Amino acid sequence: MQHAPRPSFRSLLRADLKRYAGTFKQRKEHGMPLRIIIESFFFKSGFQAVFLFRIASWFYQRGFHYLAWMVTRTNQFLTAAELEYNAVIGPGLMIAHPAGLTVGRGCVLGRNVTLFQNVTLGATDWRADRIHGFPVLGDNVFVFAGAALLGSIRIGNDVVVGANAVVIHDLPDGTLAVGNPARILPDRGAAIVAASGLPDTLHDNNHS
């Protein structure tokens, strides 16, 4: 089986920036491209967290582990987000508020994932049989403030995880998960995602 080529740093960053540009439209602001770039890089802590993660991941993929680690710790110091450099995160990542956000080293996130403050994606505990189990998220997933997704679970496409929900089991496509432990509401997530105005990065095949 052939694997799809890994997106380039440039294409990842372009897709990430496109998500932040979309917030201007949602607020009915008509920002010029240069204004969007300047505000995102210099004033949006969520985008800064994404950008520094991309740099750390780039170093890690090329074997510069200590540089990757250094950038990750710098990211944590500047934005209060701990995005481990060896997590795998697809294009179009949106972090609304980075404070307290944790994405563990074995996590895999698809395209157009949106994360809010105090979200935890990680292992259930540090016992030898569980320490390597991390969540795998599909495309167009929203995880709201304070939610925890833990262990070797798979989260489908177009899924919404509500604030403070604790998810320790798989979630099918299109579901909404709320509560602790999370209750699954079929098809409710897909409706929320459809109304969110996500940009069409899913069909952007330009990885140059």
Disulfide bonds with the S-S distance in Angstrom:
none
